[in-house]
Amino acid sequence: DVCDGGDDALRGIFFSAVSGTIYGNTVSNLNQGASSCPEGNAIEVQNASVDGSPYPPVQTVEIINNRVSGFQKTGIVCDGFVSCLVRSNVVGASATQANLPANGVQIGFGAGAVVEKNDVAGNSSAGGGNVVATAILLQMAATGTIVRRNNLMDGNADVGIFVIADGTIVDNNRVYEAGQDRNANLWDVGIYSISKVNSEDTT
């Protein structure tokens, strides 16, 4: 349970500041056992400023027809100055969701995306406070990010689709659950949206 960060963090497939396609891969059992370390992303796409420039060029990545399961923190991640198409993937549950707030798909920190036609399992965190695990998380995602026609399956998410962003579209998804609910504060929400600006409910 030694936590590594930066380039040393555990990942299955990592695209850093590059465009391209991640297609038809299987990433399974990528975890450190009963670990609370926020690493172990099955597929991670990231683009951050490394030379001091405020806005590096946006990279475009397609993530299509992959299967991920048994990861630690997140199944598919797109963070930073990236535009992602996340389509027709099967994302299982985290193997260590009892130890940390895990997410199936995360679009975050300025990233924009179309997330569609994926099968995504939910996750449930045993943490206290307002710590929650999700199937799909939009955390400060770019305006215009779209989540549509996804099937949230085979898991008991604290929040199925959790939107902490403005100007996003969540359309025509099937949200249901089965299995154990670990959350200490009884989070059990299908779709939850709050504004990133003032954290007030917007739906």
C-alpha positions in Angstrom: 0.0 0.0 0.0 2.7 2.4 -1.0 1.2 5.3 -3.0 3.1 6.4 -6.1 2.4 9.6 -8.1 3.4 11.2 -11.3 5.0 8.9 -13.9 5.4 6.2 -11.2 1.7 5.8 -10.6 0.2 2.4 -11.5 -1.6 2.5 -14.9 -2.6 0.1 -17.6 -2.6 2.4 -20.7 -1.3 6.0 -20.4 -1.6 8.7 -23.1 0.3 11.8 -21.9 0.0 14.9 -24.0 -0.6 13.0 -27.2 -3.5 12.4 -29.6 -4.4 8.9 -30.8 -6.7 5.9 -30.5 -7.0 3.3 -27.8 -9.0 0.5 -29.4 -9.9 -3.1 -28.6 -7.7 -3.6 -25.5 -8.4 -5.6 -22.3 -7.0 -4.4 -19.0 -7.8 -6.5 -16.0 -6.8 -6.9 -12.3 -4.7 -3.7 -12.3 -4.6 -3.1 -8.6 -2.4 -3.4 -5.5 -4.8 -5.5 -3.4 -6.5 -3.8 -0.5 -5.0 -0.4 -1.2 -6.4 3.1 -0.6 -3.9 4.7 -3.0 -5.5 6.9 -5.7 -3.7 5.1 -8.6 -4.3 2.0 -10.7 -6.3 3.6 -13.6 -6.9 1.1 -16.3 -6.9 3.6 -19.2 -5.7 7.2 -18.5 -5.5 10.1 -20.9 -3.9 13.3 -19.5 -2.6 16.6 -20.8 -1.4 19.2 -18.4 0.8 22.2 -18.8 4.4 21.2 -18.1 6.3 24.2 -19.6 4.4 27.0 -17.8 2.1 27.8 -20.6 -1.5 28.3 -19.4 -3.1 26.4 -22.2 -1.2 23.6 -24.0 -2.7 22.4 -27.3 -5.8 20.2 -26.8 -5.1 16.5 -27.6 -7.9 14.4 -29.2 -8.1 10.7 -28.2 -10.6 8.0 -29.1 -11.2 5.3 -26.5 -13.3 2.6 -28.2 -14.3 -1.0 -27.7 -12.0 -1.7 -24.7 -12.8 -3.9 -21.7 -11.5 -3.0 -18.3 -12.1 -4.6 -14.9 -10.5 -5.1 -11.5 -8.8 -1.7 -11.6 -8.0 0.3 -8.5 -9.1 3.9 -8.7 -10.7 4.5 -12.2 -11.5 2.5 -15.3 -11.2 5.2 -17.9 -9.9 8.7 -17.1 -9.7 11.8 -19.4 -8.2 14.8 -17.6 -6.9 18.2 -18.6 -6.5 19.7 -22.0 -8.0 16.7 -23.9 -11.0 16.0 -26.0 -12.1 12.3 -25.7 -14.6 10.1 -27.4 -15.4 7.3 -25.0 -17.6 4.8 -26.9 -18.7 1.2 -26.7 -16.4 0.2 -23.8 -17.2 -2.3 -21.1 -16.1 -1.0 -17.7 -16.3 -3.3 -14.7 -16.2 -2.4 -11.1 -13.1 -1.5 -9.0 -11.5 -4.3 -7.2 -10.7 -2.0 -4.3 -13.8 0.1 -4.0 -14.1 -0.9 -0.3 -10.8 1.0 0.3 -11.2 4.2 -1.8 -13.8 6.1 -3.8 -13.5 4.5 -7.2 -15.1 5.6 -10.5 -15.9 3.7 -13.7 -15.4 6.7 -16.1 -14.0 10.1 -15.1 -13.9 13.2 -17.3 -12.3 16.0 -15.4 -10.4 19.2 -14.9 -11.1 20.9 -18.1 -11.4 17.8 -20.3 -14.3 17.6 -22.8 -15.8 14.4 -24.0 -18.6 12.5 -25.6 -19.3 9.4 -23.5 -21.7 7.1 -25.3 -22.9 3.5 -25.6 -20.7 2.2 -22.8 -21.6 -0.5 -20.2 -20.3 0.9 -16.9 -20.5 -0.8 -13.5 -21.1 1.3 -10.4 -18.9 1.5 -7.3 -19.7 2.1 -3.7 -17.3 3.6 -1.2 -17.1 2.6 2.5 -15.7 6.0 3.4 -17.2 8.5 5.7 -18.2 12.2 5.2 -19.3 13.0 1.6 -16.9 10.5 0.0 -18.7 8.8 -2.8 -17.9 6.4 -5.6 -19.5 6.5 -9.0 -20.1 4.8 -12.4 -19.5 8.0 -14.4 -18.0 11.2 -12.9 -17.8 14.6 -14.6 -15.6 16.6 -12.3 -15.1 20.1 -13.7 -15.5 18.8 -17.2 -15.6 21.2 -20.1 -18.8 22.9 -21.1 -20.5 20.8 -23.8 -19.4 17.4 -22.4 -22.1 14.8 -23.4 -23.1 11.6 -21.6 -25.6 9.7 -23.6 -27.0 6.2 -24.3 -24.9 4.5 -21.6 -26.0 1.5 -19.7 -25.0 1.6 -16.0 -25.0 -2.0 -14.9 -23.9 -4.7 -12.4 -23.1 -2.5 -9.5 -24.5 -0.4 -6.7 -23.1 3.1 -7.3 -23.3 5.7 -4.6 -24.0 8.0 -7.5 -24.6 6.6 -10.9 -23.8 9.7 -12.9 -22.3 12.5 -10.8 -21.9 15.9 -12.5 -19.8 18.6 -10.9 -19.7 20.8 -13.9 -21.7 23.4 -15.9 -23.2 23.2 -19.4 -23.1 19.4 -19.7 -25.7 17.1 -21.3 -26.8 13.9 -19.7 -29.3 12.2 -22.1 -31.0 8.9 -22.5 -28.9 6.7 -20.2 -30.2 3.6 -18.4 -29.3 3.8 -14.7 -30.0 0.9 -12.4 -28.2 -1.0 -9.7 -27.7 -4.3 -7.9 -25.4 -5.6 -5.2 -23.9 -4.4 -2.0 -24.2 -0.8 -0.9 -21.2 0.1 1.3 -21.6 3.8 1.7 -21.5 4.8 5.4 -23.7 7.9 4.8 -26.3 6.1 2.6 -25.5 7.8 -0.7 -27.8 6.2 -3.2 -28.5 8.5 -6.2 -29.1 7.8 -9.8 -28.1 11.1 -11.4 -26.8 14.0 -9.3 -25.8 17.4 -10.8 -24.3 20.3 -8.9 -22.7 23.5 -10.2 -18.9 23.7 -10.1 -19.2 27.4 -9.4 -21.3 27.6 -6.3 -22.0 23.9 -5.5 -25.8 24.5 -5.4 -28.2 22.0 -6.9 -28.8 22.8 -10.6 -31.3 20.0 -11.3 
